[in-house]
Every structure is written in C-alpha cells, then in structure tokens.
Amino acid sequence: MSYLERLDPTLDLTGADLAPGMVARARSRHPTRQIHEAELAALPFADGQFDGLLSWYSIIHTPSTELPRVVHELARVLRAGGSLLVGFHAGTGERIARQAYGHEIELRVQLHDPGEVRDVLSAGGFEVVALLDRSARSLEKNAQGFLVATRT
C-alpha cells in the first residue's frame, strides 16, 4: 500500500512532476487524483489554491540560482498561512548519479545548503519554522536537508 493510499480519501490531493513517465505512473496508481505534468517554476494552479505543499526532493534538479523563481511560484500557489515541507540533498555543488533503481543513467543532482534554502524561502514570503540538516545515513551519498515553512 502506498503512502497516498493510506491517507484519508476525503483529502483533496493534487500532484505535479516534470517527468512524463512519473506522471503516467502516478496517474495509473492513483486514478482519482489530479496529477499534472509541470515545472516547479511554472505551476498550472491558481493563486492561493493550496493549504499545504510537499516539495519532497523536488528541488534536486534546480540550480541554486533558480531557487528564487521556484520559491516565488510555491508562494504564489500556497494560501497565506499555508504550510510547506521541503526535503532535498544537502551540500554544495552537483553530484552525477550513474545508476538508480537498477538502471544505468546519468542524472545530475543539485546539492543545496540548508541555510541558503532557508534564506531564499525567507526572502520569498515564507517564515521558516524548522530546519533539519542531517548527515547521510546507510546507503545515502549526501547529507539531507528538511525545512518546514509557513506562507506569510
């Protein structure tokens, strides 16, 4: 059972992903949910449409210089007082993954400094209420960053 399947079915959940394959998979597994193909910096949603946003490893393909555009868009679609949870690979620079889930690939992963992400969120209309920066565990190759913020 997936995480979404364990949630209250009365919740109005909407998803977005840039990768057509991920969108197709999500739609097939959750046919009653609205799943959109979209870029983080150009979301197809109305201003203030959401009470909460989960950006779970969504910024790992966003260079640090582009984070303000993404944060502006997240702030646009989140209502004032709404909550945002962001998870990402922590650090600086870029890592290239050559294998994932048993497949040979070339995937560029942007590492983000948690303090810089906090600062971009603060400058973009969010109050950061919690920040966790933890070292890599088990099979992880990088430290991890997590922030909880409220839209001001």
Secondary structure as GFF3:
##gff-version 3
##sequence-region A 1 152
A	DSSP	alpha_helix	3	6	.	.	.	ID=ss1
A	DSSP	beta_strand	14	17	.	.	.	ID=ss2
A	DSSP	alpha_helix	20	29	.	.	.	ID=ss3
A	DSSP	beta_strand	34	37	.	.	.	ID=ss4
A	DSSP	beta_strand	50	56	.	.	.	ID=ss5
A	DSSP	three_ten_helix	59	61	.	.	.	ID=ss6
A	DSSP	three_ten_helix	64	66	.	.	.	ID=ss7
A	DSSP	alpha_helix	67	77	.	.	.	ID=ss8
A	DSSP	beta_strand	78	90	.	.	.	ID=ss9
A	DSSP	beta_strand	94	100	.	.	.	ID=ss10
A	DSSP	beta_strand	103	110	.	.	.	ID=ss11
A	DSSP	alpha_helix	114	123	.	.	.	ID=ss12
A	DSSP	beta_strand	126	134	.	.	.	ID=ss13
A	DSSP	beta_strand	143	151	.	.	.	ID=ss14
###
